[in-house]
Amino acid sequence: MPSPFAMKLRKHLRNLRLENVTQLGHLDRVVDFRFGSGNYAHHLLLELYSQGNLILCDGEYRILGLLRTHEYEVKGGDGENGVG
């Protein structure tokens, strides 16, 4: 059985054609694959870092799904909210 992320990709990208591939930023390790166009556009962002990630977004870059989720703990600061 496919993973939940693979199922989400199938749901949102089915019947959409790969329209464009661009590198985000200058010398950055993020690639944007745009599927479809107009109201049907979706983006699949590929992060080429140590563990990498795939991020499925709608046409306005709202996140619809992640291959890997990350939790970050903020350390330092004043002890209340970790900012500072």
C-alpha positions in Angstrom: 0.0 0.0 0.0 1.4 3.5 -0.9 2.3 5.9 1.8 -0.2 8.6 2.8 2.1 11.2 1.1 2.1 9.2 -2.1 -1.7 9.0 -2.0 -1.9 12.8 -1.5 0.4 13.4 -4.5 -1.9 11.1 -6.6 -5.0 12.9 -5.4 -3.7 16.4 -6.2 -1.4 15.8 -9.3 -3.5 13.2 -11.2 -4.0 14.3 -14.8 -1.8 17.4 -14.4 1.1 17.9 -16.6 4.6 19.1 -15.5 4.6 22.7 -16.8 7.8 24.2 -15.3 10.9 23.4 -13.3 12.8 26.2 -11.5 15.5 26.6 -8.9 14.3 28.8 -6.1 16.8 31.5 -5.1 20.3 32.0 -6.4 22.4 28.9 -5.7 19.8 27.5 -3.4 19.1 23.8 -3.1 15.3 23.9 -3.6 13.7 23.0 -6.9 10.1 23.9 -7.7 8.2 21.6 -10.0 4.9 23.3 -11.2 2.1 21.0 -12.3 -0.9 22.4 -14.2 -1.6 26.1 -14.6 -4.1 28.7 -13.5 -6.6 27.6 -10.8 -5.3 24.0 -11.1 -1.6 24.8 -10.5 0.2 22.8 -7.8 3.8 23.0 -6.8 6.1 20.2 -5.6 9.1 21.6 -3.8 12.2 19.4 -3.5 14.7 20.3 -0.8 18.1 18.9 -1.6 19.6 19.1 1.9 21.1 16.3 4.0 17.8 14.5 4.6 15.8 16.5 2.1 12.1 16.8 1.9 9.2 17.0 -0.6 6.5 19.7 0.0 3.2 19.7 -1.9 1.7 23.1 -2.3 -1.3 24.6 -4.1 -1.0 27.4 -6.7 -0.5 30.0 -4.0 2.2 28.0 -2.1 -0.1 27.0 0.7 1.3 23.7 2.1 -1.0 20.7 1.4 1.4 17.9 2.5 4.9 17.1 3.6 7.0 14.0 3.2 8.8 14.6 6.5 7.8 16.8 9.3 10.3 18.6 11.5 10.0 20.0 15.0 12.4 22.6 16.2 13.0 23.6 19.8 14.0 27.2 20.4 16.7 27.5 23.0 18.1 30.4 24.9 16.6 33.9 25.6 14.8 34.9 28.6 13.4 31.5 29.5 9.7 32.3 28.9 9.3 32.1 25.1 12.8 31.2 24.0 13.2 34.4 22.1 16.1 36.7 22.6 
